[in-house]
Amino acid sequence: MDYVSTRGEAPVLSFADVLLTGLARDGGLYVPAVWPSFSYSDISALRGETYSAVAHRVMAPFVGDSIEDDALRSMIDDAYATFRHEAVAPLVQIGPNDWILELFHGPTLAFKDVAMQLLARLMDHVLEQRGQRATIVGATSGDTGSAAIDAFKNSQRVDIFILYPDGRVSDVQRRQMTTVAGGSIHALAIDGTFDDCQALVKALFNNFSFRDRVALAGVNSINWARIIAQIVYYVTGAVSLGAPERSVSFTVPTGNFGDILAGYVAKRMGIPIDRLVIATNQNDILRRALDTGRYETTGVEKTQSPSMDIQVSSNFERVLFEASARDGAQIARLMAGLAQSGAFGIDTAVLETVKADFDAATTNEADTATIMRETYDKIGYLADPHTAVGLGAAATRRGNPATPMVTLSTAHPAKFPNAVEAATGVHPALPAFLADLHDRDETMTRLPNDRSAIESFIETRTRAGSDRGAA
C-alpha cells in the first residue's frame, strides 16, 4: 500500500514510513493511494468474530507488506488485551433504535486508547527492525496525551513529549499525563490553547533540520495508523446492528476530526453507513463550515467538554482532499489561506460532496448539562460531557427512525467528574485501578508558547539521533 500527501508535493511512502513520519514534508497529511474495499460477503463474514479478528481484517490492507502478518496479528491481540471489556467497544441501547458505542474501556478511559495502544506497538516494532529510535511530539486537548503516555511508557525506542494547554484540561486528564514515571516521558504545560499546542507541533515538523536531528515522529490523529485503528469500531458497531443488510448512522463528538474521519473511511470501504453527524460544542467551526461554506476560526471558548475546544480540525483536510477529487494544489491553497488569515472558502461543488456524507449540529453548554441530567434521570446512564454533546446532535439530526443511530461515547464520566456531578448530582468514581490517581506525585514542565524554547527542551533530552534515515 502506497500513501500520498493531501498537498501533492511530498514523496510517496509505504505504511511503515508513514507510521514514523506523521506530517508529510509538504505540510500535508498522508492518505492511501487507493482505498481498500469490502464486498457484501466480506462484511457478512465478520459476524461473530472477536474485536481483534475484525481489527486484523480491517487494518491488514492498509499495512500491506510493511509488517509481517503474524506480527501484526500478535500486536493487535496484545493491544486489545489491555481493555477491560471483552467486546473492547460495546454497544449500549438507550432508546428504541438509539445506541451508545462505549470507547472508554482502555487504560486511560478514553477512545484514544483504541488507536494508541496499537500505535505504540507498531512503532516499537518498526523501530526495532530498523535499529532506530524516535522522538514523539504530540499536542493534546486532554485525552491524546494521557493515552500516548500510557501506551509508550514502556517503550525502549521512543522518548515522548506531550504539549497540553495549561489549565485547559481536566484534573484527571492532567494527572494521567503527569503521574507516569519515567525519564523518557515529558508532559509540557504550554501557555495557550490546544490550537496553539497543535500549531507548535506542526511548526516542529516543518523545521526539517530539527525534525531530522531528533528523528521526530507524531502520535496525533495526523498519523494515519491512528485512523485505521479507529475504523474498526465503526465496522464492529455496524455489523452488530445488522450490516451489511442494514444501514447505520453515527454521531461523533468532534474536535480534530480524526474520529469521524475513520467513520468516513469505513463508509468508503463499503460499510453501509447512512449519515455521519459531526457533533460540536460551542467551538462550532465545523458546523459553521458546513452551513456556510466558509471555514473561519473565531477563537476558542473554554467549555465543560475540553477535548473539543478546538478551532483548527486538522483531519478535515483529508476529507477536503477527497471531495476535491484529490486536487493537492487546491488543498495547499486552502491551507495557506488558513495559515495567513484564519479562514478559507470551500468551493460549492466540494462542499456539496462533503455534505453528501456529513451533517453537523451544535450542543451548547446549557443543553449539554441538561442532556447529562436527563439521560441519567430517564435511564440511569451517566454520560460524560463529550458524549452529551453527541447525544444532543444525534437527537436533532436523527433522520429515519428505522435506521439505528449510534452515538460514540469518547470518554468515561469519571474523567470529567465536576461537570457530571454538577449536571446529575452524581460524582462518578474512577475505576479501582485508578483510584489512587489523585494521590500520585505529578511531574510536569511549564514552557512558553515559543517554538525555539520547546525545540531546545526536546533536543537536550531526547535519546534519538539522526540515524533514522529518509523516513
C-alpha positions as CSV (number, residue, x, y, z in Angstrom):
1,M,0.0,0.0,0.0
2,D,1.4,3.4,-1.1
3,Y,0.5,6.7,0.6
4,V,0.3,10.2,-0.9
5,S,0.1,13.6,0.6
6,T,-3.0,15.8,0.6
7,R,-0.9,18.6,-0.8
8,G,0.6,16.7,-3.6
9,E,4.3,17.5,-3.3
10,A,5.7,15.0,-0.7
11,P,7.2,11.7,-1.6
12,V,5.0,8.6,-1.9
13,L,5.7,6.4,1.2
14,S,4.9,2.9,2.5
15,F,2.8,2.3,5.6
16,A,5.9,1.8,7.8
17,D,7.4,5.1,6.7
18,V,4.0,7.0,7.1
19,L,3.8,5.4,10.6
20,L,7.1,7.1,11.6
21,T,6.7,10.3,9.5
22,G,3.3,11.7,10.6
23,L,3.1,15.0,8.9
24,A,4.2,15.0,5.2
25,R,7.1,17.2,4.3
26,D,4.9,19.5,2.2
27,G,2.8,20.1,5.3
28,G,0.0,17.8,4.1
29,L,-1.4,14.6,5.6
30,Y,-0.9,11.1,4.2
31,V,-3.8,9.1,2.8
32,P,-3.8,5.7,0.9
33,A,-3.2,6.0,-2.8
34,V,-6.1,3.6,-3.3
35,W,-9.0,2.8,-0.9
36,P,-9.4,-0.8,0.1
37,S,-12.9,-2.1,-0.3
38,F,-15.1,-4.7,1.4
39,S,-17.7,-6.7,-0.5
40,Y,-21.1,-7.7,0.9
41,S,-19.8,-11.2,1.7
42,D,-16.6,-9.7,3.3
43,I,-18.8,-7.7,5.7
44,S,-21.1,-10.7,6.4
45,A,-18.1,-12.8,7.3
46,L,-17.2,-10.5,10.2
47,R,-20.3,-11.5,12.2
48,G,-19.4,-13.3,15.4
49,E,-15.7,-12.6,15.1
50,T,-13.7,-11.1,18.0
51,Y,-12.8,-7.5,18.0
52,S,-9.1,-8.4,17.4
53,A,-10.1,-10.6,14.4
54,V,-12.1,-7.8,12.8
55,A,-9.3,-5.3,13.5
56,H,-6.8,-7.5,11.7
57,R,-9.2,-7.9,8.7
58,V,-9.8,-4.1,8.5
59,M,-6.2,-3.0,9.0
60,A,-4.2,-5.5,7.0
61,P,-5.0,-3.9,3.6
62,F,-3.7,-0.6,4.8
63,V,-0.5,-2.1,6.3
64,G,0.3,-4.1,3.2
65,D,3.7,-5.9,3.3
66,S,5.3,-3.3,5.6
67,I,4.7,-5.6,8.6
68,E,4.6,-9.4,8.6
69,D,1.1,-10.6,9.0
70,D,1.8,-12.8,12.1
71,A,3.5,-9.9,13.8
72,L,0.5,-7.6,13.0
73,R,-1.9,-10.2,14.5
74,S,0.2,-10.5,17.6
75,M,0.4,-6.8,18.2
76,I,-3.4,-6.3,17.7
77,D,-4.1,-9.1,20.2
78,D,-1.7,-7.6,22.7
79,A,-3.1,-4.1,22.3
80,Y,-6.7,-5.0,22.9
81,A,-5.9,-7.4,25.8
82,T,-5.3,-4.1,27.8
83,F,-9.0,-3.3,27.6
84,R,-11.4,-4.1,30.5
85,H,-14.3,-5.2,28.4
86,E,-14.4,-8.4,26.4
87,A,-16.1,-6.6,23.5
88,V,-13.5,-3.7,23.6
89,A,-16.1,-1.3,22.2
90,P,-19.5,-2.5,23.5
91,L,-22.9,-1.1,22.3
92,V,-25.4,0.1,24.9
93,Q,-29.0,0.6,23.9
94,I,-30.6,3.9,25.2
95,G,-33.7,4.1,23.1
96,P,-35.9,2.2,20.7
97,N,-33.3,2.5,17.9
98,D,-30.6,4.6,19.6
99,W,-27.3,3.3,20.9
100,I,-24.1,4.4,22.6
101,L,-20.8,2.9,21.5
102,E,-18.6,2.9,24.6
103,L,-15.0,3.6,23.6
104,F,-13.6,4.2,27.1
105,H,-12.7,0.8,28.4
106,G,-9.0,1.1,27.8
107,P,-6.2,2.0,30.2
108,T,-6.9,5.8,30.3
109,L,-10.7,5.7,29.9
110,A,-10.9,7.4,26.5
111,F,-11.4,6.5,22.9
112,K,-7.8,7.4,22.1
113,D,-6.7,4.2,23.8
114,V,-8.2,2.2,20.9
115,A,-5.6,3.5,18.5
116,M,-2.8,4.5,20.8
117,Q,-2.2,1.1,22.4
118,L,-1.7,-0.4,18.9
119,L,0.3,2.6,17.6
120,A,2.9,2.2,20.3
121,R,3.4,-1.5,19.4
122,L,3.6,-0.8,15.7
123,M,6.1,2.0,16.2
124,D,8.3,-0.1,18.5
125,H,8.2,-3.0,16.1
126,V,9.3,-0.9,13.1
127,L,11.9,1.0,15.0
128,E,13.4,-2.2,16.4
129,Q,13.6,-3.8,12.9
130,R,15.4,-0.7,11.7
131,G,17.7,-0.4,14.7
132,Q,16.5,3.2,15.3
133,R,15.0,5.5,18.0
134,A,12.4,8.2,17.6
135,T,11.2,11.3,19.4
136,I,7.5,11.6,19.6
137,V,6.0,15.0,20.0
138,G,2.2,15.4,20.3
139,A,-0.4,18.1,21.2
140,T,-3.4,17.2,23.3
141,S,-6.6,18.8,24.4
142,G,-6.6,16.1,27.2
143,D,-7.1,12.5,26.1
144,T,-4.5,12.0,23.4
145,G,-1.7,12.9,25.7
146,S,-2.7,10.6,28.5
147,A,-3.3,7.7,26.1
148,A,0.0,8.3,24.3
149,I,2.0,8.4,27.6
150,D,0.4,5.2,28.9
151,A,0.9,3.4,25.6
152,F,4.6,4.4,25.2
153,K,5.6,4.3,28.9
154,N,7.5,1.0,28.5
155,S,8.9,1.8,25.1
156,Q,12.7,1.2,24.7
157,R,12.8,3.0,21.4
158,V,10.9,6.3,22.0
159,D,11.1,9.5,24.0
160,I,7.7,11.2,24.3
161,F,6.9,14.9,24.7
162,I,3.3,15.9,25.0
163,L,2.2,19.5,24.8
164,Y,-1.1,20.4,26.6
165,P,-2.8,23.8,27.2
166,D,-2.0,24.7,30.8
167,G,-5.3,25.0,32.8
168,R,-7.5,23.8,30.0
169,V,-7.6,20.0,30.6
170,S,-9.5,18.3,33.5
171,D,-7.6,17.3,36.6
172,V,-8.0,13.6,35.7
173,Q,-6.6,14.2,32.2
174,R,-3.7,16.2,33.5
175,R,-2.8,13.7,36.2
176,Q,-2.9,10.8,33.8
177,M,-0.1,12.6,32.0
178,T,1.9,14.0,34.9
179,T,1.9,11.0,37.3
180,V,3.5,8.4,34.9
181,A,7.1,8.0,36.0
182,G,10.0,7.5,33.5
183,G,12.9,9.5,32.1
184,S,11.5,9.1,28.6
185,I,8.2,10.8,29.4
186,H,7.7,14.6,29.4
187,A,4.4,16.4,30.0
188,L,4.8,20.0,28.8
189,A,2.2,22.6,30.1
190,I,2.0,25.3,27.4
191,D,0.7,28.8,27.9
192,G,-2.1,28.9,25.4
193,T,-4.9,26.8,23.9
194,F,-4.9,23.4,22.2
195,D,-4.7,25.1,18.8
196,D,-1.5,26.8,20.0
197,C,-0.1,23.4,21.0
198,Q,-1.1,21.9,17.7
199,A,0.4,24.8,15.8
200,L,3.7,24.4,17.7
201,V,3.8,20.7,16.8
202,K,3.2,21.4,13.2
203,A,6.0,24.0,13.3
204,L,8.4,21.5,14.8
205,F,7.6,19.0,12.0
206,N,8.1,21.8,9.4
207,N,11.5,22.6,10.8
208,F,13.2,19.9,8.7
209,S,16.6,20.3,10.3
210,F,15.3,19.9,13.8
211,R,12.9,17.1,12.6
212,D,15.8,15.1,11.2
213,R,18.2,15.7,14.1
214,V,15.8,14.3,16.7
215,A,14.0,11.7,14.4
216,L,10.7,13.3,15.0
217,A,7.5,11.2,14.9
218,G,3.9,12.1,15.7
219,V,1.0,10.4,17.5
220,N,-1.7,13.0,16.9
221,S,-4.5,11.9,14.5
222,I,-2.5,13.3,11.7
223,N,-0.8,9.9,12.0
224,W,-2.6,7.6,9.6
225,A,-2.1,4.5,11.8
226,R,-4.4,6.0,14.4
227,I,-7.1,6.5,11.8
228,I,-7.1,2.9,10.6
229,A,-7.3,1.6,14.2
230,Q,-10.4,3.7,14.7
231,I,-12.1,2.4,11.6
232,V,-12.6,-0.9,13.4
233,Y,-15.2,0.1,15.9
234,Y,-17.4,1.6,13.1
235,V,-17.2,-1.8,11.5
236,T,-18.0,-3.9,14.6
237,G,-20.8,-1.5,15.6
238,A,-22.4,-1.6,12.1
239,V,-22.1,-5.4,11.9
240,S,-23.6,-5.8,15.3
241,L,-26.7,-3.7,14.3
242,G,-27.3,-5.6,11.0
243,A,-24.8,-4.6,8.4
244,P,-24.4,-5.3,5.5
245,E,-28.2,-5.8,5.2
246,R,-29.0,-2.7,7.2
247,S,-27.5,0.8,7.2
248,V,-26.4,2.5,10.4
249,S,-25.8,6.2,11.3
250,F,-23.1,7.5,13.7
251,T,-22.9,10.7,15.6
252,V,-19.4,11.7,16.7
253,P,-18.3,14.3,19.3
254,T,-15.7,16.0,17.2
255,G,-12.6,18.1,17.8
256,N,-9.7,17.4,15.5
257,F,-11.9,15.4,13.1
258,G,-9.9,12.2,13.3
259,D,-12.6,10.0,14.9
260,I,-15.3,10.8,12.5
261,L,-12.8,10.6,9.6
262,A,-12.4,7.0,10.5
263,G,-16.2,6.5,10.0
264,Y,-15.9,8.2,6.6
265,V,-13.1,5.7,5.7
266,A,-15.3,2.8,6.8
267,K,-18.0,4.1,4.5
268,R,-15.6,4.4,1.6
269,M,-14.6,0.8,2.2
270,G,-18.2,-0.4,1.8
271,I,-19.7,-0.4,5.3
272,P,-23.3,0.7,4.9
273,I,-23.2,4.0,6.9
274,D,-26.1,6.3,6.2
275,R,-25.1,9.6,7.9
276,L,-22.1,10.8,9.8
277,V,-23.1,13.6,12.2
278,I,-20.4,16.0,13.4
279,A,-21.3,16.9,16.9
280,T,-19.6,20.2,18.1
281,N,-19.8,22.1,21.3
282,Q,-19.7,26.0,21.2
283,N,-16.4,25.8,19.3
284,D,-18.5,25.1,16.3
285,I,-16.2,25.8,13.3
286,L,-17.1,22.6,11.5
287,R,-20.9,23.1,11.8
288,R,-20.5,26.7,10.6
289,A,-18.3,25.5,7.7
290,L,-21.0,23.0,6.5
291,D,-23.7,25.6,6.9
292,T,-22.0,28.5,5.2
293,G,-19.1,27.1,3.1
294,R,-16.7,29.2,5.0
295,Y,-14.1,27.7,7.4
296,E,-13.2,30.5,9.7
297,T,-11.5,30.4,13.2
298,T,-13.1,32.7,15.8
299,G,-11.2,31.9,18.9
300,V,-11.5,29.0,21.4
301,E,-14.1,29.1,24.2
302,K,-13.4,27.1,27.3
303,T,-16.2,24.6,27.8
304,Q,-17.1,21.6,30.0
305,S,-16.1,19.3,27.1
306,P,-12.5,20.5,26.7
307,S,-11.3,17.8,24.3
308,M,-13.5,19.5,21.7
309,D,-12.2,23.0,22.4
310,I,-10.6,23.2,19.0
311,Q,-10.8,25.6,16.0
312,V,-8.3,24.0,13.6
313,S,-9.6,20.5,12.9
314,S,-6.5,19.1,11.1
315,N,-8.1,15.9,9.7
316,F,-10.8,17.9,7.8
317,E,-8.0,18.4,5.2
318,R,-8.2,14.7,4.3
319,V,-11.9,14.9,3.6
320,L,-11.5,18.1,1.5
321,F,-8.8,16.3,-0.5
322,E,-11.2,13.5,-1.3
323,A,-14.1,15.9,-2.0
324,S,-11.9,17.9,-4.4
325,A,-11.0,14.9,-6.5
326,R,-7.6,14.7,-4.8
327,D,-6.5,18.2,-6.0
328,G,-3.4,18.7,-3.9
329,A,-2.8,22.1,-5.3
330,Q,-6.2,23.3,-4.3
331,I,-5.8,21.9,-0.8
332,A,-2.4,23.6,-0.5
333,R,-4.0,26.9,-1.4
334,L,-6.8,26.5,1.2
335,M,-4.4,25.6,3.9
336,A,-2.1,28.6,3.0
337,G,-5.2,30.8,3.4
338,L,-6.0,29.3,6.8
339,A,-2.4,29.9,7.9
340,Q,-2.5,33.5,6.7
341,S,-5.9,34.7,7.6
342,G,-7.5,32.1,9.7
343,A,-10.1,31.2,7.1
344,F,-10.9,29.9,3.7
345,G,-13.9,29.4,1.4
346,I,-15.0,25.9,0.3
347,D,-15.9,25.5,-3.4
348,T,-19.6,24.9,-3.8
349,A,-19.1,21.5,-5.5
350,V,-16.6,20.4,-2.9
351,L,-19.0,21.5,-0.1
352,E,-21.9,19.6,-1.6
353,T,-19.7,16.5,-1.9
354,V,-18.8,16.8,1.8
355,K,-22.4,17.3,2.8
356,A,-23.4,14.1,1.0
357,D,-21.7,12.2,3.7
358,F,-21.7,14.6,6.7
359,D,-24.2,16.5,8.7
360,A,-23.5,18.7,11.8
361,A,-25.1,20.1,14.9
362,T,-24.0,22.1,17.9
363,T,-24.9,21.5,21.5
364,N,-24.4,24.5,23.8
365,E,-23.2,24.4,27.4
366,A,-26.6,24.6,29.0
367,D,-28.0,21.9,26.8
368,T,-25.0,19.7,27.4
369,A,-25.7,19.8,31.2
370,T,-29.4,19.2,30.6
371,I,-28.7,16.1,28.4
372,M,-26.4,14.7,31.1
373,R,-29.1,15.1,33.7
374,E,-32.0,13.8,31.6
375,T,-30.0,10.8,30.4
376,Y,-29.3,9.9,34.0
377,D,-32.8,10.6,35.3
378,K,-34.5,8.6,32.5
379,I,-32.4,5.6,32.0
380,G,-29.7,5.7,34.8
381,Y,-26.9,6.2,32.3
382,L,-24.0,8.6,33.3
383,A,-22.7,10.3,30.2
384,D,-19.6,12.5,30.1
385,P,-20.0,16.0,28.6
386,H,-18.5,15.0,25.3
387,T,-20.9,12.1,24.9
388,A,-23.7,14.5,25.9
389,V,-22.7,16.8,23.1
390,G,-23.0,13.8,20.8
391,L,-26.4,12.9,22.1
392,G,-27.7,16.4,21.6
393,A,-26.6,16.3,17.9
394,A,-28.0,12.8,17.4
395,A,-31.4,14.0,18.6
396,T,-31.5,16.9,16.3
397,R,-30.2,15.1,13.3
398,R,-31.9,11.8,13.9
399,G,-33.2,11.1,10.4
400,N,-35.0,7.9,9.5
401,P,-36.2,6.3,12.8
402,A,-35.8,2.9,11.3
403,T,-32.0,3.5,10.9
404,P,-30.0,2.8,14.1
405,M,-28.3,5.9,15.4
406,V,-25.1,5.2,17.3
407,T,-23.5,8.0,19.4
408,L,-19.9,7.5,20.1
409,S,-19.0,7.8,23.8
410,T,-15.5,9.0,23.8
411,A,-14.7,9.2,27.5
412,H,-15.6,7.7,30.8
413,P,-17.6,10.1,33.0
414,A,-15.0,9.9,35.8
415,K,-12.6,11.9,33.5
416,F,-14.9,14.9,33.9
417,P,-16.3,14.4,37.4
418,N,-17.1,18.1,38.2
419,A,-19.2,18.6,35.1
420,V,-21.0,15.3,35.5
421,E,-21.7,15.9,39.2
422,A,-22.9,19.5,38.6
423,A,-25.4,18.2,36.0
424,T,-26.6,15.0,37.6
425,G,-25.7,15.2,41.3
426,V,-23.7,12.0,41.0
427,H,-19.9,12.0,41.4
428,P,-18.6,9.4,39.0
429,A,-15.9,7.3,40.7
430,L,-12.7,6.3,39.0
431,P,-12.3,2.6,38.4
432,A,-10.4,0.7,41.0
433,F,-7.1,0.6,39.0
434,L,-7.1,4.4,39.0
435,A,-8.5,5.0,42.5
436,D,-5.2,6.5,43.8
437,L,-4.7,8.8,40.9
438,H,-5.1,12.0,42.9
439,D,-2.6,10.8,45.5
440,R,0.2,10.2,43.0
441,D,3.1,12.7,42.6
442,E,3.0,14.9,39.5
443,T,5.9,15.9,37.3
444,M,5.5,18.5,34.5
445,T,7.4,21.3,32.8
446,R,5.8,24.7,32.1
447,L,7.0,26.2,28.9
448,P,6.1,29.4,26.9
449,N,4.2,29.3,23.6
450,D,7.5,29.5,21.8
451,R,8.9,27.1,19.2
452,S,12.6,27.7,20.0
453,A,12.1,27.1,23.7
454,I,10.4,23.8,23.0
455,E,12.9,22.7,20.4
456,S,15.7,23.4,22.9
457,F,14.0,21.5,25.7
458,I,13.4,18.4,23.4
459,E,16.8,18.4,21.9
460,T,18.6,18.3,25.2
461,R,16.5,15.4,26.5
462,T,15.8,13.0,23.6
463,R,18.0,9.9,23.1
464,A,17.2,9.8,19.4
465,G,19.7,10.9,16.8
466,S,19.9,11.4,13.1
467,D,20.2,7.7,12.3
468,R,16.6,7.2,11.3
469,G,17.1,7.5,7.5
470,A,14.9,9.1,4.9
471,A,11.6,8.3,6.6
